Amino acid sequence: MPSLSNAADHIQDLGAYVSASPSSFHAVHEAARRLDAAGFTGLDELQPWEGGAGSFYIVRDGALIAWVVPEGAGPATGFNILGAHTDSPSFKLKPKPTTGAHGWLQAGVEIYGGPLLNSWLDRELQLAGRLVMLDGAQHLTATGPLLRFPQLAIHLDRAVNDGLTLDKQRHMNPVWGLGNPANVDLLAVLASHVDGASIDPARIGGYDVVIADTQPPAVFGAHGEFFASGRLDNLSATHAGLAALIAHASTSGTDSVRADAPVAVLAAFDHEEIGSNSRSGACGPILEDVLVRISDGLGATVSQRRQALAASFCVSADAGHAVHPNYAERHDPANHPELNGGPLLKINANQRYATDANGAAFWARLCGQAKVPYQEFVSNNVMPCGSTIGPLTATRLGIRTVDVGVPLLSMHSARELCGVEDPHRLAAVTELFFRTAA
């Protein structure tokens, strides 16, 4: 992974990470591969863990938790956590997925989260995710270009430019071939795209497969200032946390890390786009499970574990909105975040974001020390904002939390837009956060 000091290399590496991560399962697989290469140790939740200093990670379905325990850590050492998520709005393959009519082969899909439906039209798309065999073995699959949601020609809908309405059931059925659906099996196509294994599609017992764009990420603009890619919400933050944690691990045994440094944690959850209510989501126990086991490994009593949580801090990193030049009236009139203006500090009076005054001050201090500009985001009062894993983590564990993120245009589109500088800046502040007690 390239140095955090170079924004150009960082954005290219973000593009490589997104390309390798068409599903949440691919995202954690690629993250684990990078962590392995950096000397981290993968742990099994079914086995006991040894305590002490070191760099570790676990994978639970489409989520990953990675952490670095510094040499000076003790039973009451706090945790500095970067929370992000690995999923993005998309379409998920239904049971009995091979459908079609009128000579077309189609795929039965269900809406996952809140995608901008029209942005998925007329693109070459792929299926990607995991296949689980009857014996419990799991395989990743990614088809490459296979499907398309074809739009109706303007000659057959003369009023389309006055307002496009897409029925989620009737119109969002992608085509993937020609023929009779009774004679083919989409699962066989998925089975044929498993790397390094030959599997029998009849032995597939279950699957979690989504649709992803296949167009490569790209840097463009008058001065190369823009970066377009799928899944920037929220692989931009997952990748920033991964880059920062690997950089932090490389210095954790040196004099640059203070004796009172916190345990640095990257928590990349799944299922944020659909509410986080799963065993691998932020509403589930995965983060608490890991933090408890780390504290146990450091010899913590129940009281010391509570001390550690009280000393902890979470930066909830999720993409936010840059001001849209064609819809400026949809934004707060006094706060107009710009691309390449720095990461966002996200604020909401109703705690849809977990930022409070203490968190805002800590974030401002970190950005100042890292020499990184930041911008404040707050919604227009008539445009209710979404939420993040921040309030969930603060509520479940009582950990002080601040919400931040990279500013985007076209959030929840098949292809989102950010500035080339902002992901690198988020990573730089995160690396400082990982070694700074709040």
Secondary structure, 3 states (H helix, E strand, C coil): CCCCCCHHHHHHHHHHHHHCCCCHHHHHHHHHHHHHHCCCEECCCCCCCCCCCEEEEEEECCEEEEEEECCCCCCCCCEEEEEEECCCCEEEEEEEEEECCCCEEEEEEEEECCCCHHHHECCCEEEEEEEEECCCCEEEEECCCCEEECCCCHHHCCCHHHCCCCCCCCCCCCEEEECCHHHCCHHHHHHHCECCCCCCHHHEEEEEEEEEECCCCEEECCCCCEEEECCHHHHHHHHHHHHHHHHHHHHCCCCCCCCCCCEEEEEEECCHHHCCCCCCCCCCCHHHHHHHHHHHHCCCCHHHHHHHHHCCEEEEECCEECCCCCCHHHECCCCCCCCCCCCEEECCCCCCCCCCHHHHHHHHHHHHHHCCCCEEECECCCCCCCCCHHHHHHHHHCCEEEEEECEEECCCCCCEEEECCHHHHHHHHHHHHHCCCC
